Amino acid sequence: MNTINKLFRARIRFSQDKTVTFDRLHEIIEKTAKTIPFENLCIMKNNLKDITKENVSEKILVRNEGGLCYELNSLLNAFLIENGFNAILVFGVVFNRSSNEWSPTGRTHVLNILTYKEKNFVVDTGFGGNCPLKPVPVDSTIVTSRNGEFRVRKEKSEFGDYILEMK
């Protein structure tokens, strides 16, 4: 068992004896959201390091700190890959429905796209209380969790071809 796998399981309290399966991903995502805070304390303290597997593991798994989407989802990505999943990190941009505007910071959100049985899913644990807490299929299927309803639908925009919506 790799170090990230072992430390990640310990941090989120997911048994070392349980096999990580697609059907258990909702449990892993929810445990991650409950135990690893979405926070920016290192940025506020100007204590920044490169986003590497080693630095993120040290920060979140050894020092028991939280992080932002690019740290949390990078760590989740490494965990998923170590457990045999086909996952990649992608950039996204946040859209504010109330102001009807894309975030002026652009593509600064990082999330996972996981392919399972030839189907793509958004797996995101780096968006605070807006995380779906479950894999969301990239096919307009609505997924419900205690954080709300989520779906990914195809819609061309200036930033890409898909939109993850939260109700």
Beta strands, then each sheet from edge to edge (+ up, - down):
strand 1: 86-92
strand 2: 95-96
strand 3: 101-102
strand 4: 109-116
strand 5: 119-123
strand 6: 136-137
strand 7: 143-145
strand 8: 148-157
strand 9: 160-166
sheet 1: 1+ 4- 5+ 6-
sheet 2: 2+ 3-
sheet 3: 7+ 8- 9+
end
